[in-house]
Amino acid sequence: MSLFGSANFGLPRLKPLPSKRAHVVSVLDIGSTKVVCMIGRLTPRAESQILPGRTHSIEVIGIGHQKSRGVKNGVIADLDAVESVVRLAVDAAERMAGLTIDSLIVNVSAGRLQSDVYTATIDLGGQEVEANDLKKVLAAAGHQSLRTDRAILHSLPTGFSLDGERGIRDPLAMFGDVLGVDMHVLTAERPALKNLELCVNRAHLSVEGMVATPYASGLAALVDDEVELGCAAIDMGGGTTTISVFAEGKLVHADAVGLGGHHVTTDLARGLSTRIEDAERLKVVHGSALPNSADERDIISVPPIGEDDRDQPTHVPRALVSRIVRARIEETLELIRDRIQRSGFSPIVGKRIVLTGGASQLTGLPEAARRILARNVRIGRPLGVSGLPAAAKGPAFSTAVGLMIYPQVADLETHAAGSGMFSTLGGNSRFARMGQWLKESF
């Protein structure tokens, strides 16, 4: 199924989950550090106090992960390399689950993610709000967000207003003169999405849906009170750090910066003149985001970069490793702090920040984040999923688990109705099709 096929002129959109029977969902997290394929069984579940937003319970029945190749800062740099890693990860997950898959839900980190809020109003003339009015006002907001150079990943109505009174969750059957909606639209550049789909297609698989990485990791790592009261999830990956802000149960803002754990590793490799893999080990074993007085006294040995056996390892104080690590971590956290500030969502985030992603496991990171972001910080691990092996229970697997959760919330989005309205990929006939859709709908 191609993004640019004549039959399907929108991004692949998920079909609603069956509410009565179990359903197998397969996902693919293509990251700069690792590629993860997960296959899960989603079973409808009764209302529950625990994670009440979830309609299905998730049991992972297959998982495969591989060291990533060909992805740099979340961007695909080498199609062949990514394709082969995707094949390996999918193959391992299929073997474990004992079944083969043909389509996947894939995450998007690249393509310069951009969040915008569009507001639209329609006249009701003092009548009660009907389903058609909701459709009209959503269509009007969606109409503003159509761009030729970018594709819409997510479009979520964050709140309705009636006669200027904001914060109405469901205006259906209420009376008023003017109905308004605020629509949060998350877009990405089209070529990045096309390349992502190309990689998956080359591995003889199709893309069932695309989900922005910050949305996925927030879904996995945040608890309901955080999503309700307002909270930011910061996913620190290898090549990118993404931010998502949730409030009143919905994603209201997302952003990404091209810095991650791998930048710390390359800083160490350069600063200590050692190989990348040795630098990675030094970071994990000795690196810390906090200064420590004992670090000056502790001496660690750094393997040489050459192949020559006569090369001796150099010895440096551990404090040097920590200084290099700290400089990059502080830069990343300051950048995130400024992005949250600039987004205008700082008051909504309040004092709650959840760190997740593989790079969040660095020693001393929560403390450094508390200091720089001046907020309460906790490390978020993927919640409410059974069948995960111990190795995959950590924050590094939040995005993959979030992709599993996503089908349960996909219907919050306005384009999920399968309308041509929000198709942003396609030829010149888009407006003709839109006209057709408007005629049929209203």
N, C-alpha and C positions, 0 to 999 in steps of 0.2 A: 504494500500500500504506500504509494508515494505521496509526499506532501504536495507535489505539483501536478498530480494526476487530474484529469478533467472531471472525474466523478467525485473525487474528494478534494474540494478546494480549500478546506480548512485544515488546521493542525489535527492530528488524530485525537479524537475525544473519546473518553471512556464511556462505555455503556453503564447504566446504573446496575448496582449489585443486586442479584436475586435476593429477596428478603426472606424467602422460605427455605432455600436449600444451600448447601455448602458450595463453595466456588473456589477454584484454584487460581491464584494470582502469581505472576512471575514478574520480578523487577530487576533492574540493572542499574547499579550506581557506578558511573564512570568517573573516577577521580584522578587526581594527579599522582597520588601515592599508590592506590590500589583500585582494582575493579572488582565489584562484588555482584554476584547474581544470587538472588534468593527466590525460592519457590515456597509459597505458603498456602495453607488451606484456611479460607475465611468462612467461619460458620456463624449463622445468625445467632445472636445471644439476647437474652432477656434484659430489660432495663436493669441497671446496676448502679450502686452508689460509687463504685470504683470506676474511674474513667467513664462517666455517664455519656460522654459524647460519642462513644464507640457503639456502632450497631452490630458489629461482628467481632468474634474472638479470632485471634490469629495464631496459627500454629505453623512454625517454619518446618517444612518437610525436606527441603534441600537447600544447601548453601555451597557456593564455590567462590573463593577469592584468589586473586592473582596480583602480583606486584605489577603496577601500572607501567606501561611503556607507550611513548608517543603522545602523552598528554602533558602540556606545560601550562601551569597556572590555570588549569581548568579548560584550556583550549586544545583542540585536537591539532597536533603538529605533524603526525605521521599516521596516515590512514591504515597502512598495512600493519603497523605495529599494534595499533588499537584493535583492529579487527582480530588479530591472532589472540590477543589477551582476552577479548570478549568471548571468543570461541572456547578458550580453555576454562574460563570461569563458568560459562553456561553449561559446558559439558560436565564439569564436576558437580554442579547443582542438580543436573538432570540425573546423573548416575545415583546420587544420594537419594533423590526423590523417587527414582524408579519410573520416571515418565519423561516424555519429550515435550518441549514447549515450542510454540511457533511465534508468539508475540510477547512483548515486554513493555512494562512501564519504565521509562528512562528519565534520569534526572538531568537538569540543565544548570550548569554553573557559568558557562561562557556566554558570549553574546551581549555583554554589557547590560545586565538586567536593569530595568528601569521601572520605578513605581510612580504612577500618576493617579490622581483622584479627579474624576470627571463628575460634574453635577448637572443634572437635567431636571426640568420641571414640566408638568403638563397641567392644563386647565381641567378641573372637574365640574365646575359650574354648580357647586353645592350638592353634588350627588354623592352616593356612597362609592367607595373604591371597589372596582371589580377586577377580576383576574386580567382582563384585557387592558385595564389602565396600568397595571403593574408592568405588563408586557411592553406597553407603549413607552413608559418612562424609562424602562431598562434599555429599550431599543434606542431611545434618544441619547442616553448616556453612552451607550456602546458606539453609536454612530460617530460621536466626537473623537473616539479613541482610535479610529481606523487610520493606519499609516501604511504607506507603501513599503517603507524600508524595514519595518519591524513587525513581528508577529505577536499576537496576544497569547501568552501562556495561561494566565488566569484573569478572570474578571469577576470580582466579588462585590455585590452590593453591600456596603458596610452599614448603611442606615437610611431610613426614609424620613421625610418630613411632610407634615400636613400644615398648610397655611403658616409656614415658617417655624412651626414647632419641630425641633430636631429630635433625633434619638428614638424614633419610632421603629420598633423591630418588625412589626407586621401590620401594615395599614389596612389590610383586607377588611371590607365591610364597614370601615369608619367613614364618616362624612367629612367633606371639606371642599374648599374652592381650588386649592393648588396642591398637587402631589409632587414631591421632589424626591430624588434619590442621589446618594453619593456612591459612586462606583470606583472601587480600587482596581486599577488595571495594571497588570504586571506584564511587561513586554520584553522581548529579546530580539537581537538582530537576526534577520532571516538566514544569512549564510551559515552562521554558527549552528543553527538548528538543522539546516540541510546537511551539513557535514556530519553532525551527530547521527542523523537518521541513516546517512550513507554507510557509516561504520557498521550500524546494526544490520542494515540490509545486506551488506557484503558478507556478513556471517550467516546469511540465509534466515534472518529473523525479521519480523516486522515490528514497528513501534505502535504500541496500543495507546499510549498517552505520554505526554511530556510534562514533567513537574519541576518547578524551580527548586533547586537544592535548599535554599533557606526555608521554603514552605515545608518541604519534607522533613528536614531535621527538627524544625519547630514542632511539627505534629508528633514526632516520636519522643521528644525530650521534655516537653512541657506538661505539667499537670493542669487539670481543668480550671482550678482557681487562678492560676497564672494566666491562662488564655482568656479568662473572663475579666479579670481585674486590670490586665495590661502588663505585658512583660516582653523583653527582647530575648531571643535565642541567638547566640553567636556561635556559628559552626566554624571552628578553626581546622581547616583541612590542610593538605600538604601544599597545594598551590594557590588556593583561594580561601578567604575568610568571608563568610556570608552572614548577613544580619537579617532577622525577621522580627517584626513587631506584631504582636497579637493583642487584640482588645475585644471585649464583648463577644468572645468566641470565634472571632474571625481574624484572618490575616489582613492587617491594614497597611503594612509597609514592608518592603524588602530591598536589600542592597547587597553588593558584593565588592570586595577589594582584592586586588591581585597579589596578596601577600599571605604566606602560610608557613607551616612548619618546615617546608623544604628550604625556604629562604634562610632560616636559622642554620640549617645543615650546611648550605653552601657558604654562608659567612664563616662558619667554623673551618670548613675545608680550606678556604682562602687564608683565613687569619692564622691557622696553625700549620698550613702547608701539608695537608694530608689528603688521603682519598675520600671521596664522598661517603662510601660505606663506613669507613673508619670514623668520619666526622659524625655520622648518624649515631653510631654506637656511643661515642663520647657524649653526644647531646643527651641520649636517653639515660646513660649511666651516671654522668657527672654534671650535666647541665642543670642550671636552676635559674628561675626568674627572680630569685631573691638574693640579696647580698648576705654573706655569712663570714664572720670574722675568722673561722677556722680555714676558710678557702685559701688564704694566703700561705698557710703552712703546708697544706696538702699538695703534694707534687704528683702529677699524673704523667704517664708516658704516652707520647703521640707517635703512632707508627709512621714511618717515612713514606714518601709518595713514590719513590723509585722501586724498580724490580730487583735492584742489586742487593744481594744478601749482606754486603759489607756495610750498607747504610744502617746507621744506628738510630733507634727511636730518639726523639728529642724529649726533654722533660720540661714541663711547664707547671706553674702553680694552677690549681683548680680555679682560682679566682679569675684567671684569664679566660677560661672557658665560660664561666658564668657572666663575665663582663660582655663577651661577644653575644651570648644568648640574650642577655638582658636588654642590650641596645636594640636588637631587632624586635623583641617581644614588646618593649615599650613603644617603639615606633608603630607597630601594628595596632596596639590597644589605643594609642592616642588618635590614630587615624579613625578607628571605629567610634571612639568617643565623639570626634568632630562630626562624623557622618550622622550619628544619632542626633546630635545637637542641630545640625543643618537641616535634617529631615523635618523638623517641627514636631516630631513625635516624642521628644524627650519627656514632656509631662506625662504622657500615656504610659511610657515605660516605667516611670516612677522609680522605685528603688530595686526593681526586680530584674536580674540578668541571669540567664542560664547559659553556661559555656558547654559546648559539646564539640564533637569532631575529634579526630586522632590527636591533633596538636594540643588539645586542651589538657592532655595527660602529663604535660611537662611539669616537673617539680616546681612548686611555688607559684604556678600560674594563677590559681584563684586569688591568692594574696595580692599579686601584682595587679590583677584586674580590679580587685576591690579598691586598691589605692588610686589607680588611674581613672577608672570609670566612676569612682565615688558612689558605688551602689553595692547592694547585697549580691553576692555571686555564689552560685552553686554549680557543681559539675552535673550535667544531665546525661543520663544513660537511657537507652531506648526502653520505653515502658510498655507493659501489658502485652507481651508477646511470649508465647511458649515455644519450646523446641530449639531455642538458640543454643549452639554449643558455647561453652564457657568463654572461648576465645572471642566470640562475637557479641558478648554482652556489654562490651565497653562503649564509650562515647564515639569510638571510630565507626561504629555501625549504625549510628542514628539515622543517617540519610537513607540507607537501604531499608531500614524498618519503617521510616516515614513514608517511603514509596508504597509499602504494603498497606499502610493505614489510609493513604490518600483516596482509594476508591470509595471509602465510606463517606468522604466529605466532598467528593467531586460534584455531587448534585447541588451544592451551595452555589455553584457558578452558573452564571446566566447563559453562557453559550452551550451549556450541557444539554440544552433542549434540542440540539442538532439543527438549529436554525442556521440558515445561510448568513444571517445577520453578522455574525462575528467572524466569518471566515476572512482571514486577512492574507491568506496566501492564495495567489491565483491571478489569472490574466485580467484583461481589460473588461471582461464581461462581468466583473464583480458587482458593479453598480446595477447592471441590468438584472442580475440575480437578486440583488437586494431589493430592487423595486418589485420584482416578482413576489418575493417573500412578504414584503409589506402589504402588497395587494391581497395575498392569500390569508395573512394573519388578521388583518383588521377589517 
